Amino acid sequence: MNQAVIFGLTEPEFGELCLKFLLSGLIAYMVFIIWNLARESKAGGYGMMWMFLGLGLGMFGFISKELIIKMLAGGQS
């Protein structure tokens, strides 16, 4: 069974690589959006901290979920 090769990588390898890079870019863009929203609303330092905490919690949950999966999978060999 032959797998499709894209840029010298198999399709699953290419998909995993794209997911990591593109998702990292999306998270960086979301951080910029939160910063810009806080700046335009003149939230101040304390308000900006709460905006990053509240709006960034979802990104933190997604990242921590991936780390927890890797830690649990590492113990099961």
N, C-alpha and C positions, 0 to 999 in steps of 0.2 A: 504494500500500500504506500504510494508516494504522497508526500505532503507538499503543499505549495510552499515555494521558497520566495521570500520577499527580502531583497537586499541582503541575501546570504543567510537569512534566518528563516526557520520554519514559522508557520503561521502562529502557533501558540507562543513561541518566543517573541515574535514581533508584536503580538497583541499585548503581552505582559510588559514589554519595554515601553510601548506607546502609552499604556495605562499609567505606568509610573511617571513618565515625563509629562504627559499632558495633564494628568491629575495634579501634579505638583504645580504646573503653571496655572491651573484653575484656582488652586488654593491661594497662590500668590496674588492672583487677580482679585480674589474675594477679600484678602487682607487689604489690598489697595482700595477697594470699594468701601470697606468699613472705615478706613482712615479718612477717605475723602468725605464720606457722610458725616463723620464726627467733626471734621474741619469746617465744612460748609454750614453745619448747624450751630457752630460756635459752642460746642459742648464743654470746652475747657479740658484740663488734664484729668480731673476726676470723672467727668462724663465720658471722656474718651476711653478711660480704663473700663468703665462699665459697659460701654458699647462693644469693646473688643471682647470682654468677658462673656457677655450675653450672646452676641452674634458669632463669636469665634468658638463657642462651646461645641457646636455641631461638627466643625472641622476637627477639633481636638478629639471628639468621640470617634470619628472615622479613622483618624490616624492611630489612636490607641487601640482600636479594634484590630487593625492589621498587625500591630506589635504583639498583642495578646495571642492572636492566631499563630504567629510565628513562634512565640515562646512555647505555646502548648504543643505545637507540631514538632518542635525540636526535642521535646522530652519523650516522644513516642517513636522510637526507631525500631 
